[in-house]
Structure formats: structure tokens, C-alpha cells
């Protein structure tokens, strides 16, 4: 900063000397002002020039400072967008292999017991994979499309559990067009069966609820079971759901996992009401 002021002062003097010298050489006089000495004129010109140069530099550096900050902010936003996209792709890449592994285990359980049902189960799985491939590059899909995948998955699991698995749907038709993260509901249903129904000798109930509450779309999965006072926040279903909601809705969506009763667990997602 001291160097800048020194340069401004130096060039102010040089410009003043050149200006006053030119006037003297060309004999240019301002007859309306009283006669002053050369050094007096140079001093006055230097001070005047210094303020002019200072204001010009202030405008110049202020403009470039603002422009630099604007570009830096834009680059930061671009970087955040890239990171967000990569994180979403990473989460999605974990969802499909995780689901396929559990689905294949379900089919394997049917192969020796009932080959006909196993073939039907393979058909159901192919339907699910076809649907998931269509939504792979999307951040959101309609609830109706998501429910289609869930219904195929439940049909597949019902072949394994038979009468031990009861399914209840309470879907407000107005919510069917609401956008939801793809495979998220399916992940919650999958975890409800894995950690709830499969651990009960008599099986249990899976209940899916979709409704509007004030300005939010609530998506709820209830299942027979108990949390036993511990929630594994690093578990695949819990972590992937929380991460995707944070990335997509920037803190405006919530996910809770609680004991609804002494024999019923509830997973609830609350998202802003949006148009697809």
C-alpha cells in the first residue's frame, strides 16, 4: 500500500512538472488567475493530480476486487454443484448393487422350494432393474413411478414370505405426481423387511403412507418390529437417505426413524411440496 501511494505521488509530481513546463514553453497563460511561481504551480498541480490518480485507482481496484470476488463465488458454486453431482452418483451407485444383492438372496431361497415361483421372481426383478435403469440419471421421479418399483419389490418379497407379509397402502392420489428421490422409498421398504419382518417368526405388516401435511409431503413406511433403543446412523438405509435429502433439499427435508408403538417402527420423510 505504501508503495502504491509513493508511486501515485511520484507520477503526480512528474505530470505536474510536465504540465507546468509545457505551459511555460508554449507561453500558455491563464489571465484570469493571479501570477504564481513555477514551484507553486507544480505543488498545486501535484496535489490535484494525486487526488485524481487516487480516485481513479480506487475505482479501478474496487471494480477488479468485486469482479474477482464474483468470479470466485461463481467458481465456488460450480465446484459445489460438481461435488453434489458426484456425491449423488456415489450414493446411487451404492443403492442398486445393495438392492440386487438382497433381491438375489430372495430368489435363491425360492429356487429349490418352488422353481415356478422363482421364475416369476426373476421376472419381477427384471422389471425392477429396468425401472431403476430408467431413473438412474434422474435426481427425482414421480411418486407414482417410485411406487411401481416398490410394488414389484414387494411382490418379489411376498413370494418368499407368503402369508407372513401383509402390505397396506395409504396413498393420497394427489401426492402421486410429487417428485421424490429415486429408489429412496424402495430402500426404506427394503430395510423395513430386512430389519423388521424377517426377524419375526410370524412376519408382520408393511404400511406405506403418502400425504400432505401443511407445506410438506410426508412419505412414511411403518413396519412390525422394534428399534431396541439403538439406531445405526451409519447403516446403509439411514445414511443414504439422510445424505440424499441433505444434498437435494439443502436442509429443508427431514428423516426420522422411531418406535411408533411397542411393536411398530416408523420411517418418515418430510419434503417440501414441489412441482416436477
C-alpha positions in Angstrom: 0.0 0.0 0.0 2.9 2.4 0.9 4.5 1.6 -2.5 1.2 2.4 -4.3 0.9 5.8 -2.6 4.6 6.6 -3.3 4.1 5.8 -7.0 0.9 7.9 -7.1 2.8 10.8 -5.5 5.8 10.4 -7.8 3.7 10.4 -11.0 1.6 13.3 -9.7 4.8 15.4 -9.5 6.1 14.2 -12.9 2.8 15.0 -14.5 2.6 18.4 -12.8 6.2 19.3 -13.9 5.4 18.2 -17.5 2.1 20.2 -17.4 3.6 23.4 -16.0 6.7 23.1 -18.2 4.6 22.7 -21.3 2.7 25.9 -20.4 5.9 27.8 -19.9 7.4 26.6 -23.1 4.3 27.3 -25.2 3.7 30.5 -23.2 0.2 29.4 -22.3 -1.2 31.6 -19.5 -4.5 31.8 -17.7 -5.0 35.6 -17.4 -8.0 35.2 -15.1 -5.8 33.9 -12.2 -3.1 35.8 -10.3 0.6 35.3 -11.2 2.2 32.5 -9.1 5.7 31.0 -9.1 6.6 27.9 -11.1 7.2 25.8 -7.9 3.9 27.0 -6.5 2.1 25.8 -9.7 3.9 22.5 -9.6 2.9 22.0 -6.0 -0.7 22.8 -6.7 -0.8 20.6 -9.8 0.9 17.7 -7.9 -1.7 17.8 -5.2 -4.6 18.0 -7.7 -3.1 15.2 -9.8 -2.5 13.0 -6.7 -6.3 13.1 -5.8 -7.3 12.4 -9.4 -4.9 9.4 -9.7 -6.0 8.2 -6.2 -9.7 8.3 -7.1 -9.1 6.6 -10.5 -7.1 3.8 -8.8 -9.7 3.5 -6.1 -12.4 2.9 -8.8 -10.1 0.6 -10.8 -9.2 -1.7 -7.9 -12.7 -1.6 -6.4 -14.1 -2.8 -9.8 -11.5 -5.6 -10.1 -11.9 -6.6 -6.5 -15.7 -7.0 -7.0 -15.2 -8.8 -10.3 -12.6 -11.2 -8.7 -15.0 -12.0 -5.9 -17.8 -12.5 -8.3 -15.7 -15.0 -10.4 -14.5 -16.7 -7.2 -18.1 -17.1 -6.0 -19.2 -18.4 -9.3 -16.3 -20.9 -9.4 -17.2 -22.0 -5.8 -20.8 -22.6 -6.8 -19.7 -24.6 -9.9 -17.4 -26.7 -7.7 -20.2 -27.3 -5.2 -22.5 -28.3 -8.0 -19.9 -30.8 -9.3 -19.3 -32.2 -5.8 -23.1 -32.5 -5.2 -23.5 -34.4 -8.5 -20.6 -36.7 -7.7 -21.9 -37.4 -4.2 -25.4 -38.2 -5.6 -23.9 -40.5 -8.2 -21.8 -42.2 -5.5 -24.9 -42.8 -3.4 -26.9 -44.1 -6.3 -24.1 -46.4 -7.3 -24.4 -48.0 -3.8 -28.2 -48.3 -4.0 -28.6 -50.6 -6.9 -25.9 -53.2 -6.0 -27.2 -53.3 -2.4 -30.7 -53.9 -3.6 -29.7 -56.5 -6.2 -27.8 -58.5 -3.6 -30.8 -58.7 -1.3 -33.2 -59.5 -4.2 -31.0 -62.3 -5.5 -30.9 -63.8 -2.0 -34.7 -63.8 -2.0 -34.8 -65.6 -5.4 -32.2 -68.1 -4.2 -34.5 -69.1 -1.3 -37.2 -70.0 -3.9 -35.1 -71.9 -6.4 -35.3 -75.3 -4.7 -38.5 -74.8 -2.9 -40.6 -73.6 -5.8 -39.0 -73.2 -9.3 -42.2 -71.8 -10.8 -42.3 -69.0 -8.3 -38.5 -68.5 -8.7 -39.1 -67.8 -12.4 -41.8 -65.4 -11.6 -39.5 -63.7 -9.1 -36.8 -63.3 -11.8 -39.4 -61.6 -14.0 -40.3 -59.2 -11.1 -36.6 -58.5 -10.6 -36.1 -57.7 -14.3 -39.0 -55.3 -14.1 -37.3 -53.6 -11.1 -33.9 -53.3 -12.8 -35.5 -52.0 -16.0 -37.3 -49.3 -14.0 -34.1 -48.4 -11.9 -32.0 -48.0 -15.1 -34.6 -45.5 -16.4 -34.3 -43.4 -13.3 -30.5 -43.8 -12.8 -29.7 -40.3 -14.3 -32.6 -38.5 -12.6 -32.4 -36.6 -9.3 -36.2 -37.1 -8.7 -39.0 -39.2 -10.1 -42.7 -39.1 -9.5 -44.1 -40.9 -6.5 -46.2 -43.0 -8.9 -43.1 -44.3 -10.7 -41.3 -45.0 -7.4 -44.4 -46.9 -6.1 -44.3 -49.0 -9.3 -40.8 -50.2 -8.3 -41.8 -50.7 -4.7 -44.8 -52.8 -5.7 -42.6 -55.0 -7.8 -40.2 -55.4 -5.0 -43.0 -56.2 -2.5 -44.4 -58.8 -4.9 -41.0 -60.4 -5.1 -40.6 -60.5 -1.3 -44.2 -61.7 -0.8 -43.2 -64.8 -2.8 -40.6 -65.5 -0.1 -42.7 -64.6 2.9 -46.1 -65.7 1.6 -48.8 -65.0 4.2 -46.2 -63.8 6.7 -46.0 -60.5 4.9 -49.0 -58.1 4.9 -49.0 -55.0 2.8 -51.1 -51.9 3.4 -51.0 -48.8 1.1 -52.5 -45.4 2.2 -51.7 -43.2 -0.7 -53.3 -39.8 -1.2 -53.8 -39.7 -5.0 -52.8 -36.0 -5.1 -49.3 -36.9 -4.0 -48.7 -39.3 -6.9 -47.2 -36.6 -9.0 -44.9 -35.3 -6.3 -41.1 -35.7 -7.1 -39.2 -38.0 -4.8 -35.6 -39.2 -4.9 -35.5 -42.4 -7.0 -35.1 -45.7 -5.1 -35.4 -43.9 -1.7 -38.8 -45.3 -0.8 -37.7 -48.7 -2.0 -34.6 -48.6 0.2 -36.8 -47.8 3.3 -39.2 -50.7 2.4 -36.2 -53.0 1.9 -34.8 -52.1 5.3 -38.2 -52.5 6.9 -38.4 -56.1 5.7 -34.7 -56.9 6.4 -34.6 -55.5 10.0 -38.3 -55.9 10.9 -40.4 -58.5 9.1 -37.6 -61.1 8.5 -36.8 -61.2 12.2 -40.3 -62.1 13.2 -41.4 -65.7 13.1 -44.9 -64.7 12.3 -43.8 -62.0 9.9 -45.7 -58.7 10.1 -47.1 -55.7 8.2 -45.6 -53.1 5.9 -47.6 -50.0 5.7 -46.8 -47.2 3.2 -48.4 -43.8 3.7 -48.1 -40.7 1.5 -49.9 -37.5 2.4 -49.6 -33.7 2.6 -49.0 -32.0 5.9 -49.1 -28.2 5.7 -46.5 -27.3 3.1 -44.7 -30.7 3.2 -45.1 -34.0 1.5 -44.8 -36.8 4.1 -43.7 -40.2 3.0 -44.0 -42.8 5.7 -43.0 -46.5 6.0 -44.3 -48.4 9.0 -43.3 -52.0 9.8 -43.7 -54.6 12.5 -40.7 -54.6 14.7 -38.7 -52.7 17.4 -35.6 -50.5 17.3 -34.5 -51.7 20.7 -33.3 -48.2 21.6 -30.4 -48.1 19.0 -30.3 -46.6 15.6 -27.3 -47.4 13.4 -26.8 -44.0 11.7 -24.0 -45.4 9.6 -26.2 -48.2 8.2 -26.8 -48.1 4.5 -30.6 -47.2 4.6 -30.3 -44.5 7.2 -27.1 -42.9 5.9 -28.0 -42.9 2.2 -31.5 -41.4 3.0 -30.1 -38.6 5.1 -27.3 -37.9 2.6 -29.6 -37.7 -0.4 -32.1 -35.5 1.4 -29.4 -33.1 2.5 -27.9 -32.9 -1.0 -31.2 -32.5 -2.8 -33.1 -30.2 -0.4 -30.3 -28.4 1.4 -31.7 -28.9 4.9 -35.3 -28.4 4.0 -36.2 -32.1 4.3 -36.1 -34.3 7.3 -35.8 -38.0 8.0 -36.8 -39.7 11.3 -36.7 -43.3 12.4 -38.7 -44.0 15.6 -40.7 -46.6 17.5 -44.3 -45.8 16.8 -45.6 -48.4 19.3 -44.0 -51.2 21.2 -44.4 -53.4 18.1 -44.2 -50.9 15.2 -41.3 -48.9 13.7 -41.8 -45.8 11.6 -39.5 -44.2 9.0 -40.8 -40.8 8.0 -39.5 -38.4 5.3 -40.8 -34.9 5.2 -40.0 -32.9 2.0 -41.1 -29.6 0.6 -44.0 -29.7 -1.8 -42.6 -29.3 -5.3 -43.6 -29.5 -8.9 -41.7 -31.9 -11.0 
